Amino acid sequence: MSGSSISIVIFGAGGRAGRRAVAEAVGRGHQVTAVVRNPALYQDLAGAGVSVVSGDVTDADSVAAVAEGHDAAISAAGRMDMSSVEFYVGAAHALLDGLARAGVGRLVLIGIGSTLETAPGVLVHDAPGFPEEGRTFSLGHAAELDVLRAAETGIDWLVIAPPPVLLDNDAPRTGRYRIGGAQVLPAGDAGDGFSYADLAVALVDEIESPKHHRSLAAVAAVAAVTA
């Protein structure tokens, strides 16, 4: 898809990750449809290259309607007014169904670092002492992955999981990151930190030039350079 303008539909465009994804995509000259539940609250997203529309990522008919005519999709959506499992499982089913009907073949979703492995077969959220509230939320993402992995679909999906720490909303974009594998990546030159801005770079890179397919891929800051 690289080398020309791409039409991207971004679900959950009003959140921190979604906003960064919109900005990154538009900054590269792509056309973006920013999908939110209530467009009246997010008109600041609208502008050159961006249209803001209402949509429900858990409803396949809604997904199909807003995704029609697009080349690729990003899901940065999340909801706190329903259980994590209910939301992420519902969204996974709706995205696979709706995007297929709309003819959109590439889907990149934002995962969560607590579903990555710290050792073969050992997930971060299963570690002793991991906060129960956080584990409950993480299990929704894990259930979403189960749906995607089990699906017989033509959608080329990818879940990108940042490090299992709070992301930095203020750090500037560096355009540099590491990606690959379902294990937590070693700390980079920013320690365990990672920014929403560079997460957005990884998302749009995987839309423009897909390198990872039907998998969970960890993403992190680049490794420190030693003399």
HELIX and SHEET records of a PDB file:
HELIX    1   1 ARG A   16  GLY A   27  1                                  12    
HELIX    2   2 PRO A   39  LEU A   41  5                                   3    
HELIX    3   3 GLN A   43  LEU A   45  5                                   3    
HELIX    4   4 ALA A   60  ALA A   67  1                                   8    
HELIX    5   5 SER A   84  ALA A  102  1                                  19    
HELIX    6   6 GLY A  113  THR A  115  5                                   3    
HELIX    7   7 VAL A  124  ASP A  126  5                                   3    
HELIX    8   8 GLU A  132  ALA A  150  1                                  19    
HELIX    9   9 TYR A  196  GLU A  208  1                                  13    
SHEET    1   A 8 VAL A  50  SER A  54  0                                        
SHEET    2   A 8 GLN A  31  VAL A  36  1                                        
SHEET    3   A 8 SER A   7  PHE A  11  1                                        
SHEET    4   A 8 ALA A  72  SER A  75  1                                        
SHEET    5   A 8 ARG A 106  ILE A 110  1                                        
SHEET    6   A 8 ASP A 156  ALA A 161  1                                        
SHEET    7   A 8 SER A 215  ALA A 220  1                                        
SHEET    8   A 8 ARG A 178  ILE A 179 -1                                        
SHEET    1   B 2 GLU A 117  ALA A 119  0                                        
SHEET    2   B 2 VAL A 122  LEU A 123 -1                                        
END                                                                             
